[in-house]
């Protein structure tokens, strides 16, 4: 969807990484932004992710946000570390971020779009963006015949272990690259180094 000049206020349903990044991009492009998140403001634990620093275009805003999200490196990081950087950036922008706001319905007409919460609050803007995940209320409204995202066909389990608990031979093998892959009949185990709470490296693994 192309944003036209008459659009000034964006409502974003969902305040995880995608919603926060979209909010920052729109705010720095001159739009008023309201982000509605159903959960509280605590950081998400138990997941890690790698974001690439290279942007898709030469947009100054995209370069800035890419460096912000990735922390200017291609290393694997805790989801919470990226989330915290984005939240700190959001706090410096004229963005309204409202937690504890589960959305139960959305609507639109020729001039506006809106979202209504469990507490019957209505948030109205010039356009609305869904960043609310697998059980997206926005997707249900736009595609009632396909209300859920496609299942990828696999499950992911995440675990973390401190460096000092690893056998030396295993640690050396994983120092050879940022990520280590081990395929088996049961699936694929991916491991990567990431900083721990006190700065010591830990091994993050999913499979």
Secondary structure, 3 states (H helix, E strand, C coil): CCCCCCCCEEEEECCCHHHHHHHHHHHHCCCEEEEECCCCCCCCCCCEEECCCCCCCCCHHHHHHHHHHHCCCCCEEEHHHHHHHHHHHHHCCCEEEECCCCEEEEEECCCCEEEEECCCCEEEECEEEECCCCCCHHHHHHCCCCCCCCCCCCCCCEEEEEHHHCCHHHHHHHCCCCEEEEEECCEEEEEEEEECCCCCEEEEEEC
